[in-house]
Amino acid sequence: MDGLIVRASTEADVARCAEIYRHHVLHGTASFEVDPPDLAEMRKRRAVVLDLGLPHLVAERDGQVLGYAYAGNWRPRPAYKFSVEDSIYIDKDAVGQGVGRALLPVLIEHCTALGKRQMVAVIGDSAQTPSIRLHASCGFEMVGTLKDIGFKFGRWLDSVLMQRALGSSDAPPPGSR
């Protein structure tokens, strides 16, 4: 992780995030999308995250963005407003260099400070062991596997669900005092 800086993403980072994500869509099973979104769509997705007041982060070394992470609402219904889902994508050439390990704790910290109570990881494909290990190392617990829920690259894929509490479990919701 030497030299890695985690910071809030900027509009200038979106093209690099799109490039990183494109590779995962076209060559991996971390995302169940089959067509990479264009730059305009990636800008919209980032704007939605920021409009919700949630973090959208990048990790860079020597000015080069090597990965990004963000939190989105877990589900749209009001009862879920204190729960978020994390997403992390790492440049194919930076996998195994600690980029995810730098991003995820900062994402957790930001979401906790916002008063979020639960973070859910929906990990595409049960063979994504590096992502599963990363989440486990950051306090996530396995809560289930959706078997054969997606179809990509001519095969059925599982989704692994992991969950982590944020903050104190007995704390009242924000604004309730």
Summary of the structure (lengths in Angstrom):
residues: 177
radius of gyration: 15.9
end to end distance: 40.4
largest distance: 52.8
contacts: 513
relative contact order: 0.15
helix: 32%
strand: 33%
